[in-house]
């Protein structure tokens, strides 16, 4: 079995191997044979992958079950966890049983130096990490108001002073808590889109296993990877979409593709290398999101297909007081600076990159193949900031914080001046998200038009093969 860094060699103790492997096999054996509403699309805004580690070795091709760790919380002072039935508290390293819970007990964890201090039902101790595992795999582990399939792992947050909560579970169970929160809940006439989302989410997960290992898990439970809310409000049709596509993934040259997706592409998808500092991918290319014979874009019905954002100059200056230095810090990291090119041209020798000052001008210098902003020059009292690719959305954050970054990099700039003085800035744009890969709104419309799951995936990931894990 492939294991990840957050799973420990504890299954061999207390006779737990048959129990846990039986659960995993029941849910994942099919592998042998793997928010914000948008009108019709409930997909959340998608953010650029950040601080990931190099892609791990390819997923084993023998069809064995895949377990993963989902990072739910980090840097928590305390964590209170429980289960809705009998459960075991285990030492995360040795697998030694520390305590047994009934359905009314609660484990309270806190940080103690480099260890986890735990207490439950009159018992207490410290361990490098702690696992809460239901005795009956059909039961759930609980944090707050949320229930989760699988187990909990509590460990010290790497590089922090608090605790990290990880949900360890099998891949197919994880997807049940992803699909409805990524694309929404829909009628059967949109089932093909739900199935396409399930395949994309499964493929994304497999291609990113291990990229967050320095954090102690595989994927975040947020838009940093995929929105995951455990077993809360699972949707029957989304569950069917996951089960009906079990084991299906997208591959290119014998490897799972990086199946990125966004809520609304604005009518044309993106070349990945023009948006982020990443290598080109032949299946993540710019092309119209419309029928081959022409016509309206599939996603043209989205409420976010057209949008406008407005700031007073004072509002935007306050936002940029933080967002411009944050951009410089982000883009000058190794692996990004070469892609970005020149970042800041100071006005004079006394200028500070961390103190932008008054905003003087915004100018789009270059666009991507899809028409998105590729280079934006932001002129301030300090000098000129050269903002590259999708990061313009982090610099031009909406004044009301909703959404928390600009909807899309496909926009025009409108400047209002009083004489030489800039008084108002507006952007008029299309789409919601980075536009790479599958467009969730477009997929829903394609499904309504009777397109199959394969036709949808072929449209958004051209050249990728829909196949079974292990083939």
N, C-alpha and C positions, 0 to 999 in steps of 0.2 A: 504494500500500500504506500502510495506517496504521502508523506507527512510534511507539514510545514513547521516553521520555527516555533510556533506557539503551542504545538501539541507535544506532550512529553511521554516518556516511556512509562506510563502508569497503567496501561490497559492490562498488563500481565499480572496485576495484583488483584486480590479479592475476587478472583473469578470473573473479571469484567470483560475479558476479551470476547467471549462468544456473544455477550449481550450487546456491546457496542458495535462489533462487526456485523452482527445480524441486523441491527438498525440501519447501519450504513448500506449494507447490501440490499435491503429491501427498498430503500429509497433511490439508490444510485445504480442498481444493476443495469438499468436502461442505458447507462453510459457505455456499456459493452457494445450494445447493439446499435451522449452529450451533445413642499413642492408648490410648483406654482402652476395653476391652471392656465390653459391656453385655448379657451373655447372648446374645440373638439379634442384638444390634446392637453393632458394634465401633466406633461413632463416638466421636471424642474429645470432651472437654468443650469447649464453644463459648464464646468470650469476646466481650465487647463490643468493637466496632471503636473503636480509640482513635487519637488524633493523626492522623486522616486529613485530607486537603485537600478542598476542595469538589469535588463530582462533576464530572468533565469533560464536554465536549460529547458528545452522543449518538454511539454507534458508527456509522461510515459505513454507509449502506444499500445500497451497491453490491455487497456480497458479497465484497469483497476480503479476502485472508488477514489474520489478526490475529496479530501477534507480541507477546510480553510478556516482561517481566523478573521473575523470581522471586528474592526476596531470601533467600539461603540462610544467610549468616553476616554479622555486622557486628563492627567493632572488633577484628579479628584482628591480632595482632602479625605473624604470617607466614602465608602460604598456600602449600601445595604442591599443584599441580594437574598432571594428565597426561591422556593419551587412550589408548584401547586400539588405536590405529592411527596412521597418519601424521596430523600436525596442524600448523597454522600458528600462530605467535605474531604477533599484529598490534598495531600501535599503535591504541588505541581511538578516537583522534580522526581521524587521517589515513587509517587503513587500511594504512599502510606495513608491509610484511613485516619483522619483526624476527628471526625464526628459524623453522626448520622442524624438527619433532620426528619421530622414529620411535616405535614403541610402547614403547620402554624409557626414553625421556627424561622428565624431570620439570622443570616450571617452578617455581622458588621465588620468591615475591614478598614484599616487605616494604615498609614505609612509609618514604619519604624526603622529609621536608618535606611539600609538598603534592602529591607525585607517588608513583608506584609504581616501586620498584626491582625489576628482574627479572633472573634469571640462569638459563641453561640451556645445557648441553653446551658449556661454555667461553665462551659469549657472555653479555654483561650490558649493562644500560643502565637508563635511567629514562624513564617516559612518564606522561602525565596519567592514562591508564588502559591496561589490557592485555587483549586478547581472545585466548582459545584456541579455535581453530576446527578441527574435524576436516576433513581433506581429503575423506574419504568420509562423506557425511551419515549413512550407516548405522552409523558408529562412534560411540562414546560418550566424553564427557569424564568425568574421574574426580577425586573429592576424597575422601580417606580410603578407606573401604570402599564408597563409593557411586558409582554410575554414573548419568549424566544424558544425556538426548537434547539436541540443540542445541549451543550454545556456552557458554563461561564468559566473564564480564566481571569483571575485578578493578579496583576503583577505590578511592580514599581514602574512608573513611567520613565523610559530611557531619557536621561538628561534633564529630568524634572524632579520635583519634590513630592509629587502626588502619586496616584494610582491610575492604572489603565484597566478598563474593563473590555474583555474580548469575548465574543460569542463564537465558540468553535462548533461547527456543524458541517454537514455534507452539502455538496454543491447544489443539488436539486432542491433541498429544503430552503437554502439561502435564496434561490430564485423566486420562491413563492412570496418572499417578503420584499422583492425588488420590483417585479414587473408592474403591479398595480400603482406603485408610487412613481414609477418612471413614465409610463404612458397613459395611466388613468384606467378607469373602469368603463367598459363599453358594451354595446349589444353584439349579438352573434354575427351581424353583418360586417363587423370589424375584426373578427377573430383572426384573420390572416395577419393583420398588423400586430396583434398581441403575440402571435406566434413568432413573427419576425423580431419583435422586441425580446422575447425569451431567448431566441437563438443569439441575438446580438449580445445580450447581457451575459449569457453563458460563455460565449466566446471571449468577451472582454475579460471576464473573471479568469479564465484559464490562461490567457495571454499575459495577465498581470500578477499571477501568483508569485509571491516572493519579492515583489518590488517595494513593499513596505516593511520588509523584515527588520530593519533597524528600529521600527516603531513597535515591533512585537506582534505584528499581525500581517495579513495579506492585503486587505482592502479596507478603506474607510467606509463607514455607513452613511456617507453624505455625498454631496455633489463633487467632492474631491475624487470620488470614484463612482459609486452608484448609490442612490438613495435606498436604504434598507431599513425597514421598521419592524423586523421580526414577524411574529405571528399575529400582529394586531391588524384587524380588519382585512384579512386575506380575502381576495375576490374569487368566487367560484370559476368564472370564465377565464380569469388570468391563470388560476391554478390548472385549469384544463389545458391552456396554451402551453404551460411549462411541461405538463405531463405528456401532451400530444407531440411535443418536439424533443422529448427526453433523449439525450445523447447526440443531438444534432448541433454541429458547430460549423463555422466558416473557416476554411483553411486556404492557404496560398503557399505553394512550394513546401508542402508537408509540415506546415506549422500554423497554429491558430493565429488568425489575423488580429490586429489591434482594432477591434470593432467599436470605434467611437461613434457617438450619436448625439444629436441635439434636438431641441424642441421644434424649431422652425428655421429652415435654411434660407428663407427669404427668396426662394425661387431659383437658387443656384448653389451647389455645394462647393466646398473649398479643397484646394490642394493643401495637404497637411503641412508641407515644408514652408509654405508661405505664411502660415498662421502661427506656428510654434517652431522653436528650434529643434526640429526633428528631421530624420531622413525621409525622403520621398517614399511613398508607398503606391504601387500601381493600382491598388483597389481603393485608395482614398484620394480621389482626383476631383477636379472641378468639372461639373457638367450640369446642364439645366435640369431642374426638378419638374419636368413636364413630359407629356407623351412624346414618343419619337416623331410622330407626325406633326408636332407643334400643338399649340393651345396654351391655356392658362396653367400656371404652375400648380402642382398638386396641393401645395401648402398655401395657396392664395386666399383660402377661406379663413385662415387663422386671424384672430384679433390682433396678433402681433406681426402680421405681414407688413403693415405700415404703422409707424409710430413716430412720435416727436418728443424730444426732451428739451427742457428750457432751464437755464440758470441765470440769475443775476450775476454780474461779474464778481460781486462780493461772495456769493455762495460758492462759485467755482474756485475762487482764490483760496477760500477756507478748505475746500476739498483737496485742492492741489498742494496745499501746504504740507499735507501728509502723503498724498498719492504719488507725487513726483519723486521725492526722496525714496519712497518705498519701491518705485519702479527702478530707479538707479541701482539700489541695493540688490534687487532681484535679477536684473538683466546682466549685471557685471559678474555674475557667478560663472565659474568654468563651465564650458559647454553651451553657454548662452551668449557670452560677449562676442564671440567670433561671428555668430549669426546676426547679432544686433547691429554691429558696426559702431560708429561714433555715437556716444550717448549724451554728452553734455558739452556745449561750447560756452564757456564763461564770458560774461559781458566785459569783465576786466579782471585784473589780478586780485581784487579784494572780494570777488563774488564767491558765495558758498553754495554748493550744490544742494545742501540741506535746507536752504532758506530761499525759496523761489521768489517771494515778494509779489509785487503787483503783476497781474496778467496783462500782457500787451497784445498778443496775437495768437491765433491758431491757424495753421495752414497744412492741408493735406499735400504731401510731397509725392507719394506714390500709392498705387493700388495693386491689389493682387489680381490674379487671373479672373477671379469671381467677382471683382469689383469692391472687395472689402478694403479698408484702409490698411496699407502696408507700412507707411511711414507718416507720422504726424509730428510736425514741428510746433512745439509749445514755447513761445517767446515770453519771458518774464523779466523782471528787473535783474535777476541773477544771470540770465543768459538764455540760451536755446536748448531745450530738452528734445532729443530725438527719440520718439516713442515708436516702438516696432511691433507690428503684428497685432495679435489679439489682446495684447496688454493695454492697448488704448482704452479698452473697456474698464480696466481697473483705474486708470487715470481719470477718466470722465465719469465718475460715479454719480448717479442721480441724486439730486439735492434732498429728496425725501427718503432716500435709502431703500426704495422699492422700485425695481429690483436693486440688489446691493452692488451690481456693476451694470454698465450700459448693456442694453439688450443685445446689440450686435455691433460688429465693426463695419457693417455695410451701411454707411451714412454719409450725408453731406453736412458741412458746417455752415451755419448762418450767424453772422456777427452784426450786432447793432452798436453803432458808435454815436457819441455826442461830440462832434468835432473830431479831435484826435483820441478822445477818451473812449475806451471800450466799456459799454454799460450792460450788454446782455449777450449771451451765447446760447445758440440752439443747435440741436442736431436733428436731422430728419432722416429716418432710416427704415430698414426692412429686416425682418427676421428676429429670432431669439436664440442665441447660442453661437457657438463657433462655426457651425455649418459643415462640420467634417463627418462623413459617413451618413448613417441613416437619419432622415428627417422624420421625426415622430408624427407631426401633423400630416406630412405628405404620405406616410405609410398608411395612416388611418383612411385617407381619402382613396388611395389605391385599393385598399381592402373593400371599401364601399363600392368601388367600381368593378369588383369581382376579380381583382388580381390575386394570384396565389401567393403564399409565403415565399416561394422560390422566386417568383417574378419580382416581388418587393425587394428581396435581398440582392438579386442580380442587378437591380436598378441602382441601389445605393452602395453596393460593394462590387463593382464590375471586376470580373476575373477571379473572384473568390469562389471556392467550391463548397457547396452545402453537403456535408458528409457527416458520418458518425465518428465520434471519438475513437481513436485506435485504428482508423483505416487510413 
